[in-house]
Amino acid sequence: MERGTKNFLWAGLGFLIGTVGLKAATSETAKKGYVHAMAQGMKAKAGYNDVVEQAKAEFDDMKAEAEFIAVSDKDVEAAEKATKTTRTARATKATK
């Protein structure tokens, strides 16, 4: 075959495949498949969002607990410092 004939056949084959592919892509069966695929994607996204929300809630709980512990530690340190100051003041008064 000549080169021009081969090119013409390939172009015709490409057009035929494109036309058949377009018909297949727009058929009712294909549309139902697309809808089901989109529904599965939406379910996956909803599941992912649930997992992320749970992780955020766990993080917030841990953060709140850590802040409570940090504040409690500061209160204990302040009380100890006040006690030391009071003891030092009493000791100073006692020596005078």
ZALUM-69752 format. One record per residue (C-alpha): residue number from 1; x, y, z. Coordinates in steps of 0.2 Angstrom, whole numbers. Each point is the difference from the previous one (the first is absolute). Layout:
BEGIN
<node><num>NUM</num><c1>X</c1><c2>Y</c2><c3>Z</c3></node>
...
***
This chain:
BEGIN
<node><num>1</num><c1>0</c1><c2>0</c2><c3>0</c3></node>
<node><num>2</num><c1>5</c1><c2>17</c2><c3>-3</c3></node>
<node><num>3</num><c1>4</c1><c2>12</c2><c3>14</c3></node>
<node><num>4</num><c1>-15</c1><c2>12</c2><c3>-4</c3></node>
<node><num>5</num><c1>-12</c1><c2>-15</c2><c3>0</c3></node>
<node><num>6</num><c1>7</c1><c2>-6</c2><c3>17</c3></node>
<node><num>7</num><c1>-2</c1><c2>18</c2><c3>7</c3></node>
<node><num>8</num><c1>-18</c1><c2>0</c2><c3>-7</c3></node>
<node><num>9</num><c1>-4</c1><c2>-16</c2><c3>8</c3></node>
<node><num>10</num><c1>7</c1><c2>5</c2><c3>17</c3></node>
<node><num>11</num><c1>-10</c1><c2>16</c2><c3>0</c3></node>
<node><num>12</num><c1>-16</c1><c2>-10</c2><c3>-4</c3></node>
<node><num>13</num><c1>3</c1><c2>-12</c2><c3>13</c3></node>
<node><num>14</num><c1>3</c1><c2>14</c2><c3>13</c3></node>
<node><num>15</num><c1>-16</c1><c2>8</c2><c3>-5</c3></node>
<node><num>16</num><c1>-9</c1><c2>-16</c2><c3>1</c3></node>
<node><num>17</num><c1>7</c1><c2>-4</c2><c3>18</c3></node>
<node><num>18</num><c1>-4</c1><c2>18</c2><c3>5</c3></node>
<node><num>19</num><c1>-18</c1><c2>-1</c2><c3>-6</c3></node>
<node><num>20</num><c1>-3</c1><c2>-17</c2><c3>8</c3></node>
<node><num>21</num><c1>9</c1><c2>6</c2><c3>16</c3></node>
<node><num>22</num><c1>-11</c1><c2>16</c2><c3>1</c3></node>
<node><num>23</num><c1>-16</c1><c2>-11</c2><c3>-2</c3></node>
<node><num>24</num><c1>6</c1><c2>-12</c2><c3>13</c3></node>
<node><num>25</num><c1>5</c1><c2>14</c2><c3>12</c3></node>
<node><num>26</num><c1>-17</c1><c2>9</c2><c3>-2</c3></node>
<node><num>27</num><c1>-11</c1><c2>-16</c2><c3>1</c3></node>
<node><num>28</num><c1>-12</c1><c2>-3</c2><c3>14</c3></node>
<node><num>29</num><c1>10</c1><c2>-15</c2><c3>7</c3></node>
<node><num>30</num><c1>16</c1><c2>11</c2><c3>1</c3></node>
<node><num>31</num><c1>-10</c1><c2>14</c2><c3>8</c3></node>
<node><num>32</num><c1>-6</c1><c2>-12</c2><c3>13</c3></node>
<node><num>33</num><c1>18</c1><c2>-5</c2><c3>3</c3></node>
<node><num>34</num><c1>6</c1><c2>18</c2><c3>2</c3></node>
<node><num>35</num><c1>-14</c1><c2>3</c2><c3>13</c3></node>
<node><num>36</num><c1>5</c1><c2>-15</c2><c3>10</c3></node>
<node><num>37</num><c1>18</c1><c2>5</c2><c3>-1</c3></node>
<node><num>38</num><c1>-4</c1><c2>17</c2><c3>6</c3></node>
<node><num>39</num><c1>-11</c1><c2>-7</c2><c3>14</c3></node>
<node><num>40</num><c1>15</c1><c2>-11</c2><c3>6</c3></node>
<node><num>41</num><c1>11</c1><c2>15</c2><c3>-1</c3></node>
<node><num>42</num><c1>-12</c1><c2>10</c2><c3>11</c3></node>
<node><num>43</num><c1>-1</c1><c2>-14</c2><c3>12</c3></node>
<node><num>44</num><c1>19</c1><c2>-1</c2><c3>1</c3></node>
<node><num>45</num><c1>1</c1><c2>19</c2><c3>3</c3></node>
<node><num>46</num><c1>-13</c1><c2>-1</c2><c3>14</c3></node>
<node><num>47</num><c1>9</c1><c2>-14</c2><c3>8</c3></node>
<node><num>48</num><c1>17</c1><c2>10</c2><c3>-1</c3></node>
<node><num>49</num><c1>-9</c1><c2>15</c2><c3>7</c3></node>
<node><num>50</num><c1>-6</c1><c2>-10</c2><c3>15</c3></node>
<node><num>51</num><c1>17</c1><c2>-6</c2><c3>4</c3></node>
<node><num>52</num><c1>7</c1><c2>17</c2><c3>-1</c3></node>
<node><num>53</num><c1>-13</c1><c2>7</c2><c3>11</c3></node>
<node><num>54</num><c1>3</c1><c2>-14</c2><c3>13</c3></node>
<node><num>55</num><c1>19</c1><c2>4</c2><c3>-1</c3></node>
<node><num>56</num><c1>-3</c1><c2>18</c2><c3>3</c3></node>
<node><num>57</num><c1>-11</c1><c2>-4</c2><c3>15</c3></node>
<node><num>58</num><c1>13</c1><c2>-11</c2><c3>8</c3></node>
<node><num>59</num><c1>13</c1><c2>13</c2><c3>-3</c3></node>
<node><num>60</num><c1>-11</c1><c2>13</c2><c3>8</c3></node>
<node><num>61</num><c1>-3</c1><c2>-11</c2><c3>15</c3></node>
<node><num>62</num><c1>19</c1><c2>-3</c2><c3>2</c3></node>
<node><num>63</num><c1>4</c1><c2>18</c2><c3>-2</c3></node>
<node><num>64</num><c1>-13</c1><c2>5</c2><c3>13</c3></node>
<node><num>65</num><c1>7</c1><c2>-13</c2><c3>12</c3></node>
<node><num>66</num><c1>18</c1><c2>6</c2><c3>-3</c3></node>
<node><num>67</num><c1>-5</c1><c2>18</c2><c3>4</c3></node>
<node><num>68</num><c1>-9</c1><c2>-5</c2><c3>16</c3></node>
<node><num>69</num><c1>16</c1><c2>-9</c2><c3>5</c3></node>
<node><num>70</num><c1>11</c1><c2>15</c2><c3>-4</c3></node>
<node><num>71</num><c1>-11</c1><c2>12</c2><c3>9</c3></node>
<node><num>72</num><c1>-1</c1><c2>-12</c2><c3>15</c3></node>
<node><num>73</num><c1>19</c1><c2>-1</c2><c3>0</c3></node>
<node><num>74</num><c1>1</c1><c2>19</c2><c3>0</c3></node>
<node><num>75</num><c1>-12</c1><c2>1</c2><c3>15</c3></node>
<node><num>76</num><c1>11</c1><c2>-13</c2><c3>9</c3></node>
<node><num>77</num><c1>16</c1><c2>9</c2><c3>-4</c3></node>
<node><num>78</num><c1>-8</c1><c2>17</c2><c3>6</c3></node>
<node><num>79</num><c1>-6</c1><c2>-8</c2><c3>16</c3></node>
<node><num>80</num><c1>17</c1><c2>-7</c2><c3>4</c3></node>
<node><num>81</num><c1>8</c1><c2>16</c2><c3>-4</c3></node>
<node><num>82</num><c1>-12</c1><c2>9</c2><c3>12</c3></node>
<node><num>83</num><c1>4</c1><c2>-13</c2><c3>13</c3></node>
<node><num>84</num><c1>18</c1><c2>3</c2><c3>-2</c3></node>
<node><num>85</num><c1>-2</c1><c2>18</c2><c3>1</c3></node>
<node><num>86</num><c1>-10</c1><c2>-1</c2><c3>16</c3></node>
<node><num>87</num><c1>12</c1><c2>-12</c2><c3>8</c3></node>
<node><num>88</num><c1>15</c1><c2>12</c2><c3>-4</c3></node>
<node><num>89</num><c1>-10</c1><c2>15</c2><c3>7</c3></node>
<node><num>90</num><c1>-4</c1><c2>-10</c2><c3>16</c3></node>
<node><num>91</num><c1>18</c1><c2>-5</c2><c3>1</c3></node>
<node><num>92</num><c1>6</c1><c2>18</c2><c3>-2</c3></node>
<node><num>93</num><c1>-12</c1><c2>6</c2><c3>13</c3></node>
<node><num>94</num><c1>5</c1><c2>-13</c2><c3>12</c3></node>
<node><num>95</num><c1>18</c1><c2>4</c2><c3>-1</c3></node>
<node><num>96</num><c1>-3</c1><c2>19</c2><c3>3</c3></node>
***
